[in-house]
Amino acid sequence: MPLEDWFLSADERGNPDSRIPVWCPGNTIEPLIHGSAYFDRLATEVEALGAGDHLFFTDWRGDPDERMRDDGPTVAALFASAAKRGVVVKGLLWRSHLDRLAYSEEENRSLGDDVAAAGGEVLLDQRVRRGGSHHQKLVVLRHVSAPERDIAFAGGIDLCHSRRDDADHRGDPQPIAMAAAYGEHPPWHDVQLALRGPVVGALDLSFRERWTDSVPLDQHGPIATVLDRLRHADLHPDPLPPQPPDPPECGPHDVQVMRTYPAMRPPYGFARLGEQSIARGYTKAIKRARRLIYLEDQYLWSTEVAQLFATALNDNPELHLIAVVPRHPDVDGRFALPPNQVGREQAIELCRRAAPDRVHVFDVENHAGTPVYVHAKVCVVDDVWASTGSDNFNRRSWTHDSELSCAVLDRTPDDRAPADPAGLGDGARRYARGLRLALLREHLDRTDDTDLLDPATAVRVINEAAEAVRDWHAGGERGPRPPGRLVPHRTERLPWHQRFWAVPAYRMIYDPDGRPWRARRAGDW
């Protein structure tokens, strides 16, 4: 399987300012499904770090009191303890908006203060476009004297409240308030990758590019700068230790690190015209799809993104799209809710117009019937190419905020029939197929996945299971609940008087465009 058929080349990535490798061979990648699995594994790996080792992290939100396990430690205690042992702890947290606007400025500042008091350094980073955010969720752990133990974590899970859920989906004991439909402890579905091998060096470099960039951290304007100085905020990063050599090859997985950085002023030194390798990587993979695109996403917004799926569905009459999304947005309210609804309604409708019988959208509930908030950002194409990251399927993630995703190609074929579902000669791959099946086994309450291997059969089985749960609810929940947690997702067109203001609010505020004007006019990434 030629990797260049799926991965971006250096020219296709389109960012000559970065030294990130085009792709990294010889890695071992493990999907960690659910925050509880990730947090426990992260705590174990951080506790193994010693003096002189490195702990680098970036995040959108960090709650210092979030427990990594039922009995702790908290995020702040875990990282502070590492710093006290002599580990070099460096972090970049988005500076965020005010807490009274339902964001996390104080939490991020508090986590930074706790780590700094122990000898680490965490900076609040506002080098984003107006209205943008740093959305990357990355932890890099380097054992300076034992590079074979190096590991990184990248994906969709923040180090904060509400994320530590498990397969039962009863929610995190430390919740964030969300829409009333999700209850007091919102159930949460998410995925993070554990990565070993040379890709750890690429992710280390990605962190270093942001840390060492010469653009000032505070881009909020003079008032915010004054306030930061009054708070004695650290606005000047200390030097990093030299980057260790890349870890040795250790597995069959080739990985391409993809990112989003917007075009902005002043420009990033490592991406002077921005970087849209996430958008370009998905575009290349989706154009190669022939039988099945399986995705899980928090939003699934944007007609520009949906048009990629619609074109692929039009061009390939056997192609199906399965999407798993949240039942409700994470917010309620007369003004906050409609812009969240209209973006998904437009995207799904565009796809369904292209192939009404081949677009299958579901949401998830736990066994008590409480909807599960799907925060995962996963895409599997024809059981060959699989991506997991911080990016959502919307224009904001693909152009406007900073994002980080990892696409994986496995050199190990999966010989179970159909061995080559797309018919292009690539063959199903063990990692991509395994990820899709693991997610579906949970969603369908199954241990056997034999009838989920073939795309056409999988579509039938999933639809039948979801419709059975829907009909059980509609029939008054008589008798045993059918197995499975998927339910067919319903979208409703907003009335004209709400669309009148919600559509422009959605496009300008909720899903803005961070591309250079030339790319916008050309309609490309």
Phi, psi and omega in degrees: 000110178295121182299329183291347174290335183246317182277155174288143168280172177300318179293320180292327178296321169078024177228087181288352182277347183259148177259013178300132178302149179301312167206167186238120179273162166075044182246167171238120184243133180234119175286130175254104183271120180093146181296327181296319179294317180294312184297319179296316180294317179299316180299317179299316182290321179292321180295342179272354180286147178237182182304133179089345176287170186242139171230106179245139178211151172231149179199160175278320179216141175223118178261116187299332184265004178295127182277136179281331175222171181304322182259018179088183006281170171282167177303311182298317181294321180297311182287323179294320178298320177299315180299321180294333178280357180099006175290140176280105184254119179226135181220151174235111176250141174302137180297329173071171175265178185294148178299325182291350173261018178070032175246207195216038182300312185291322179297315180296320179295320182294317178299318178299319180295319182296317180290320180297322180297337180267359178110358175272187180215120179233124183254144174268118193250117179242030179277071183223168172292159177304127182081004182262181180210161166268113189249002181292141180234096191221136169229129179240125180240120182242127173262103190300324182264359181214072186299338178293346178266357181300146179208150175228157177231129180215144179162223188251002190259119175279159178271067188207179180300155177077350185274338187273072175250172179225193187294337178285339177056056171262358177095165177281134175301341178247085189272164165255138179295130180227190177305145187302331183299336183271356174079187184290326179237087187300123173299144190221126179245129186203166182218136173230148177260141165257123188238131174234150180113193184301336180298335177300322177295322178295320179289325172301313179297322178299318175297315183296326178300316179290317185297318186268001181296142186279350179294132179303144184296324188261106179250020182281342184116175188296325182295313179297322179297317178298315179299318179298320180292323177296329178274001182059038178294144177280111182250005184227106183295138173286160179297148175271154172293160179304147179286128178292162173300155178299146174298158180289159175297145188211011182185184188265009189259124170269136185231134172248121176277121181242147185217163167238129166224134183281161167285123185210169177232131352294151186284154171295139177293333182264001179199070189296332175252017185082178175216129177237045181290336173296308179300318182289323179294316176296319180301316180295317182291317182294324178295338180268354183292140180232328186239316187208125166251117177250125180221151170234131187206148180289328188238301189053062178252181166080119177293331178296319178288315181298330180297329176300314178295316182299318179296316179297320179294320177295322186280341187229098188293347177259004183278134174243149174243121173248124180233133177246119188226168174291149176291319182233152168301167183279357183234154169251178171121148183298327185257331181278328188286310186303316178298328176293323183286321190291327180296315180289320180302317179295316183294313182294320179297320179298317179294318182292330175296327180287323185205081186303326184268000185237014175244119188233110184244131184228154164242176190235143171226158175275181186289347174273356180089004177280130179298145178261130178281114180275111179249357181295152176229085188231140174218131177235125182248115174053029180057029179241301186255133180222134179234140174223134182194200179265350189274141173263165176277076174205169185292325178302310182292329185273348185219336199247318180262165172280135182219162179214130180219155179235120175264138188236132168240129183261129176285353181266116179287153172255107189277000178294141182290139358282127184289336179222073188300327182280340180073019180259000181091357181285324182078143174299146182243144189298318184293307184298314179295320180298321178295312180300314183292322179299317179294318181289325177302317178294312184297333183257003181056052184230156169250332179266130181238018185302318182277009174257358183290310181284130184304315183295317178293319179300317179301315180296314182297316182295315180298317180298317180294316181294319179293327178295318177294316178301313183292326176299316176297313183296332180272014177088013177058043178277139179077182181298145175293133176297151177295150177113157183235354179278145177225139176304131183278135180250134172240147179233139178286128180292149175296158188301323184290335173277320178299329183306319180254333185289324181296308178295326177296318178300313186286327184269327187250311186280325185225062185285171184249122181254014181281155169300154183301326180297318179292323178298315181295325181281345181072027178236180182260000000 
